[in-house]
Amino acid sequence: MTAFQSALDRPGPGVTRLVLSGDMVLGARDAMRTAFESVSQTDDPMVLLDFTEVRLVSSGAIGELVRCQSRLAASGREAFLVCPAGDVLETLMVADMHRLLPLHSDLASFLKGLPS
């Protein structure tokens, strides 16, 4: 099992990115909640939730993701998801996360879609 980690950065103007890595499983629930709360407290109008380095996603992680998206939407902010093809993407698709959050395969495709 790979330990869950997270970090915030700003890959573009008006965008905060939460970079997630490792296994998003029950044992990491408190760390996931803290990570999602930290991004909810930033001021940028767009939030990018980057799952590029995530290896495993549990149903509890999906629940935390939904709560994060709800908090962001309630504050009038947009959330986006980056997740390359693979097992994690398949799990998120089965959970219909692509219906809740616009999905991009990588950071470059997200940034390309931003207004200039």
N, C-alpha and C positions, 0 to 999 in steps of 0.2 A: 504494500500500500504506500502511496506517495502522499506526504503531508500536504494539506491544503494551505495555500498562501494567496495573498492578494496584495495589490499595489495600485495606487492612483497615479495617473499622469494626465497631461493635456496635449493630445496629438494634433489639435487644431484649434482655431479661435472658436470660443463658445462651446467646446466639447471637453467633457471630463470622461476619461476612460478608466474603468475598473478592470484591471488585468487579473484574472483568476487562474490558478494553476493547481495541479495535483488532483486528489480524489475528493469530490464533494459528496461525502457520505455522512451518516448519522453522527459519527464521532466528531465531525468537524462542524456540527450545526451552530454552535456558539460563534466560532470564527467566521462562518458564512454570514450569520446575522450581523455581526459587527462590520464585516466588509460591505454588505448591502446598505447598512445604516450610514456608513461613512460616505458613500457616494450620494445618498439621499440628502446629505447635509451640504453638498457643494452647491455653487450658484449657477453654473453653466446651464443654458437652456436644453442642451443635448447631453445625454449620458450614453456611453457605449459600454456595454457589458461584454468583455472579451473572453471567450471560452477557448481560445486557440490552444492553450497549454493545459486544459482540463482533461484528465484521463478517464474519469468515471463520474456519473451524475446519478444521485439517488432521488427518490420521490420527495424526500425532505428538502433537497436542494431545489427542486422545481417549485416547491411550496414557497421557499424563501425568495426565489426569483419572481414569482407572481406577486408576493407582498411588496417587494422592491418596486416593481413596475407600477403597482397601485399607488404607492406613496409618491412616486415621481409624477404620475398622471394627475393626482390630486393637487399637486403644486404647479400644474401647468407645464411640466417639462416632458420632453420626448425621450424615450429609451429605445436603444437599438441593440441588436445582438450580433456578435461576430463569432462564427463557429465554422471551421473547415469541415469538409466531408469526413465521415468516420462514425464510430460507435456513439460518441457523444451527440453528434448532430442527429443521428437516427433516434436516440432517446428523446431529444428535445422535439423532434418532429412528431413522434408518437404521442407526446404530451400536448401537441398542438401549439407549442410556444411560438411557432412562426405566424400564427394568427394573432397573437398578442403583441409580438415585438417584430418589427422589420428585421429581416435576417440578411447578413452579408457574409461572404466566405472568408474575407480577410480585411485587414485595416485599410489597405489601398483602395478596395472597392467602395468602402464606406466613405473615405475621404474624397474620392472622385465624385461622389454624388452630392457633396456639400455645395451650396451656392458660393460663387466666387466673390 
